[in-house]
């Protein structure tokens, strides 16, 4: 019976080691994942409202070589500061925000349309109000255009009128709505701002 006792003890020890080999990395990996999310939120005020899945999606892009941004978008009131890349692919919208192809380029006359995720860089748009400033710093020249928010709208995803050409130099920011909707959001939230003229006192 002595050998049976030893065999049983050996089996129990082996089982415990195998369980530890599975549980420890799993628990550690989850703990480190949560820690990384917490650190990301703590070190960036503009990211504190982000969804945890969006934070992880952003972090996965950090090892990817990105093209030079078209511009840097700032909304000082709500702490948004984000690179604007050309296009609206998943990679671009996880790393920054995207310039909608076919609309005016940053710095050019017309309607510059920029889109971003409501649970990421553009979540702060929920607190933007009429009269707030939006800044668009052009990468090519370094010059900065300042816009004033004139209109906030909620539209259907099929309403493409927000991309239409405008006589005034305009920036149109687009994100999904409602901001905290679970699943595919049914509407789009539009922030439209007009460029300040030379010598404007606004």
matplotlib code that plots the C-alpha trace (Angstrom):
import matplotlib.pyplot as plt

x = [0.0, 3.0, 3.7, 0.1, 0.3, 3.4, 1.8, -1.3, 0.9, 2.9, -0.3, -1.7, 1.6, 1.6, -2.0, -1.3, 1.7, -0.3, -3.1, -0.6, 1.0, -2.3, -3.9, -0.8, -0.1, -3.8, -4.5, -1.2, -2.0, -5.4, -4.0, -1.3, -3.9, -6.1, -3.0, -2.0, -5.5, -5.4, -2.0, -3.2, -6.1, -4.1, -1.4, -3.7, -6.5, -8.0, -8.2, -9.9, -13.3, -12.3, -13.9, -11.3, -11.6, -10.8, -7.8, -6.5, -7.2, -5.2, -2.3, -2.2, -1.5, 1.6, 3.9, 2.5, 4.3, 1.8, 1.9, 2.6, -0.6, -2.4, -2.9, -3.2, -6.7, -7.3, -10.5, -9.0, -12.2, -12.6, -8.9, -8.9, -5.5, -5.2, -3.4, -5.6, -4.7, -6.0, -8.7, -11.1, -9.8, -9.9, -6.2, -6.5, -9.5, -7.9, -4.7, -6.2, -9.0, -9.6, -10.0, -12.9, -11.7, -13.3, -13.8, -11.5, -8.0, -6.9, -6.0, -8.0, -11.3, -14.5, -15.7, -13.0, -14.7, -13.0, -14.4, -13.5, -14.7, -17.3, -15.6, -12.1, -10.7, -14.0, -15.9, -15.1, -17.3, -20.3, -19.3, -18.6, -20.9, -21.7, -19.0, -16.2, -12.9, -11.5, -7.9, -6.4, -2.6, -1.5, 1.4, 2.8, 3.2, 2.8, 0.1, -2.9, -6.5, -9.0, -12.7, -15.7, -18.5, -21.7, -23.8, -24.4, -26.6, -27.8, -28.3, -28.9, -25.9, -27.2, -27.3, -24.3, -25.3, -22.8, -20.1, -21.4, -19.1, -19.5, -18.9, -17.3, -14.2, -15.6, -14.5, -17.1, -16.4, -18.4, -18.8, -21.4, -24.3, -25.4, -21.9, -22.5, -24.8, -24.1, -23.7, -23.8, -24.9, -28.0, -27.1, -24.3, -23.3, -22.1, -20.0, -19.7, -17.5, -16.5, -13.0, -12.3, -11.6, -8.4, -8.8, -11.9, -12.3, -14.2]
y = [0.0, 2.2, 2.4, 3.3, 6.2, 7.4, 7.1, 8.9, 11.7, 11.9, 12.1, 14.9, 16.8, 16.5, 17.6, 20.6, 21.6, 21.2, 23.3, 26.0, 25.9, 26.8, 29.1, 31.2, 32.5, 33.0, 34.9, 36.8, 37.6, 38.9, 40.9, 42.5, 43.3, 45.1, 46.8, 48.0, 49.4, 51.1, 52.7, 53.8, 55.6, 57.1, 58.5, 60.2, 62.4, 62.3, 58.5, 58.2, 57.9, 55.2, 51.8, 49.2, 47.2, 50.4, 51.0, 47.5, 48.0, 51.2, 49.6, 46.8, 49.5, 50.9, 48.4, 49.2, 51.6, 54.4, 57.0, 60.6, 62.2, 64.9, 67.0, 67.2, 67.8, 69.5, 70.3, 72.0, 72.2, 68.4, 67.4, 65.9, 65.9, 63.3, 62.7, 62.8, 60.1, 59.7, 57.2, 55.4, 51.8, 49.9, 50.5, 54.2, 54.6, 52.6, 54.6, 58.1, 59.7, 59.6, 62.2, 61.2, 60.8, 63.1, 66.0, 69.0, 68.4, 70.2, 73.8, 73.8, 75.7, 73.7, 71.0, 68.9, 65.8, 63.8, 60.6, 58.8, 56.2, 57.3, 55.0, 56.2, 59.6, 61.1, 60.3, 63.8, 65.2, 64.5, 67.6, 70.0, 73.0, 75.7, 78.3, 75.9, 76.1, 73.3, 73.5, 71.8, 71.9, 71.0, 68.5, 69.8, 73.5, 73.5, 76.2, 76.0, 76.8, 77.6, 76.8, 77.7, 75.1, 76.4, 73.3, 70.0, 67.4, 63.8, 62.1, 58.8, 56.8, 57.1, 60.9, 62.0, 65.6, 66.2, 65.5, 68.1, 70.9, 74.2, 77.8, 78.6, 76.8, 74.1, 71.1, 68.4, 65.8, 62.6, 59.8, 57.2, 58.0, 57.4, 57.5, 54.7, 52.6, 48.8, 47.3, 49.0, 52.6, 53.6, 57.3, 59.6, 62.6, 65.6, 68.6, 71.2, 74.3, 77.2, 78.7, 81.9, 84.7, 86.8, 89.5, 87.9, 88.7, 85.4]
z = [0.0, 0.6, -3.2, -3.8, -1.4, -3.1, -6.6, -5.4, -4.0, -7.2, -9.3, -7.0, -7.3, -11.1, -11.3, -9.1, -11.2, -14.5, -13.0, -11.9, -15.3, -16.9, -14.2, -13.3, -16.9, -17.5, -14.3, -14.7, -18.3, -17.4, -14.5, -16.7, -19.3, -16.8, -15.4, -18.9, -19.4, -16.0, -16.7, -20.2, -18.6, -15.8, -18.0, -20.5, -19.6, -23.1, -22.8, -19.5, -21.0, -23.5, -23.7, -22.5, -25.8, -27.7, -25.6, -26.3, -30.0, -29.9, -28.1, -30.8, -33.4, -31.7, -33.4, -36.9, -39.1, -39.9, -42.8, -42.0, -40.6, -42.7, -39.6, -35.8, -34.6, -31.2, -29.3, -26.3, -24.2, -24.1, -24.2, -27.7, -29.4, -32.2, -35.5, -38.6, -41.2, -44.7, -45.0, -42.6, -42.3, -39.0, -38.4, -38.9, -36.7, -33.9, -34.1, -34.6, -36.6, -40.4, -43.1, -45.3, -48.9, -51.3, -48.9, -48.7, -47.4, -44.1, -45.0, -48.2, -48.8, -48.4, -46.0, -44.3, -42.9, -40.2, -38.5, -35.3, -32.9, -30.2, -27.7, -28.4, -29.5, -30.3, -27.1, -25.8, -28.5, -26.3, -24.2, -27.1, -27.3, -29.8, -29.7, -28.8, -30.7, -32.9, -34.1, -37.2, -37.5, -40.9, -41.1, -44.4, -43.4, -39.7, -39.9, -37.7, -38.7, -35.9, -36.3, -34.1, -33.6, -35.2, -35.3, -33.5, -35.3, -35.0, -38.4, -40.0, -41.1, -44.6, -44.5, -46.6, -46.7, -43.9, -46.5, -49.0, -50.2, -48.3, -49.3, -46.0, -44.8, -42.6, -40.5, -39.9, -37.2, -37.4, -34.9, -34.0, -31.6, -28.8, -27.3, -24.8, -27.0, -26.7, -30.2, -33.6, -32.9, -35.0, -35.6, -36.3, -34.2, -36.2, -35.0, -37.7, -37.3, -39.5, -39.8, -38.1, -40.6, -40.6, -37.9, -36.3, -32.6, -31.8]

ax = plt.figure().add_subplot(projection="3d")
ax.plot(x, y, z, "-o")
ax.set_aspect("equal")
plt.show()
